[in-house]
Amino acid sequence: MNSNPQDGTSVKKYGLALNTASRELGLAISNFAGDSRCQTWNLDRDLATHLHQYLVEFIQPQTFADLAFIAVAKGPGGFTGTRMGMVTARTLAQQLDIPVFAISTLAAVACSSSKKSISNQDMALQMPAQRGQLFGAVYSVNKDSGLTELFTDTVMTPESWQEKLDNWGNSYQLIEVGSELGWSVSSVLELAYLEWQMGSRPDWSDALPFYGQHPVKGH
């Protein structure tokens, strides 16, 4: 933990990130000056029951008053889990009067995956959606400035996605995103912090989920 209150270059408060877009709950907290931790739990359908309990226990020894901002995975992902994380983040931010950064789930996976890659290829991410469709997105990664969105998160048929990739002008690395996403919560926090450093302070009311599809067929 950073214990030097005279160091004016350190972040005095913490950022907190939540990823509830899948069966995994992912939580991360950091002051970006040496004190950070991250944890995941596979809660499946018990997410609604245990989210707040795990959050309160995880944040200790810090308190919610120590937070400078909150980051939350906005989707794509499971409808119920994504909604719960977004509501929790918005409610906390409203009560604490701090910003909320809504971060794409696919962007967070791209950020995490880039740390394992030795190439500078674009990152094409695909993730199963309902009713035989796919979520697709393409990002480029710069270690200094974070991600650049080249093709925004979109739901489409597998055929349309393949056509998009076939006509992609650059070389790319294809990443198939699985059903557990909590592990990428540290990248949700990292991407939010990059925006924070650039002066962005989004209001809690601007944090909106991205579902891509209606959960009920026909809507």
C-alpha positions, 0 to 999 in steps of 0.5 A, spaced: 500 500 500 502 507 498 503 510 505 507 516 503 502 522 503 507 527 501 508 524 494 504 529 490 505 524 484 501 518 487 493 517 486 490 519 493 484 515 491 482 508 488 479 506 482 474 500 483 472 495 477 466 490 476 465 485 471 458 481 472 457 480 464 458 472 465 457 467 470 464 470 474 464 476 478 470 480 477 472 485 482 479 489 482 481 495 486 487 500 485 490 506 487 495 506 481 501 507 486 503 500 488 496 498 492 492 493 487 488 487 488 483 483 483 479 477 485 474 473 481 468 468 483 464 463 479 457 465 482 453 463 476 446 464 478 448 466 485 450 473 483 444 477 485 444 474 492 452 475 493 454 481 489 453 486 494 456 481 500 462 480 496 463 487 494 463 490 501 468 484 503 473 485 497 473 493 498 476 492 505 480 495 508 478 501 503 472 504 504 467 506 498 469 513 501 476 512 498 474 511 491 475 516 486 471 513 480 468 506 478 469 502 472 464 497 470 463 492 464 458 494 460 457 488 455 456 484 451 455 479 456 449 475 460 443 480 460 441 479 467 449 479 470 450 485 465 444 489 468 446 488 475 453 490 475 451 497 471 445 498 476 450 497 482 456 501 479 451 507 477 448 507 484 454 507 488 457 513 483 451 517 484 451 516 492 458 518 492 458 523 486 464 520 482 464 518 475 463 511 472 466 509 466 462 503 462 467 499 458 466 494 453 467 487 455 470 485 448 475 491 449 477 489 456 478 482 453 482 485 447 487 489 452 488 483 457 490 478 450 494 484 448 499 483 454 500 475 451 501 477 444 508 479 441 505 482 434 502 488 433 496 485 429 489 488 430 485 484 434 478 481 432 474 478 437 468 474 437 463 472 442 457 467 442 450 471 442 443 468 442 439 465 437 445 463 433 449 470 432 455 473 434 458 479 437 464 481 433 469 487 434 476 489 432 481 493 436 488 495 435 492 496 441 497 501 443 501 500 450 501 507 451 494 510 449 490 503 450 485 501 445 483 504 438 476 501 436 476 499 429 470 496 428 465 497 434 461 491 438 456 489 433 451 483 433 451 479 427 450 473 423 456 468 423 456 469 415 456 477 416 462 477 421 466 472 416 465 477 410 467 482 415 474 479 416 475 476 409 475 484 407 479 486 413 485 490 410 490 489 415 492 482 418 489 480 425 489 476 431 482 472 432 480 471 439 474 467 441 471 470 447 469 464 452 463 464 457 467 466 463 469 474 463 470 476 470 478 475 469 478 481 465 476 485 470 483 488 471 483 490 464 476 494 465 480 498 471 486 499 466 482 502 460 478 506 465 484 509 468 487 511 461 480 515 460 481 518 467 488 520 466 486 524 459 481 528 464 474 524 462 469 524 468 463 521 465 457 522 469 453 516 472 447 517 468 451 516 462 453 509 463 449 505 459 449 497 458 450 494 451 446 488 450 446 488 442 440 483 443 433 483 446 433 477 451 426 475 448 426 472 441 422 477 437 423 483 440 
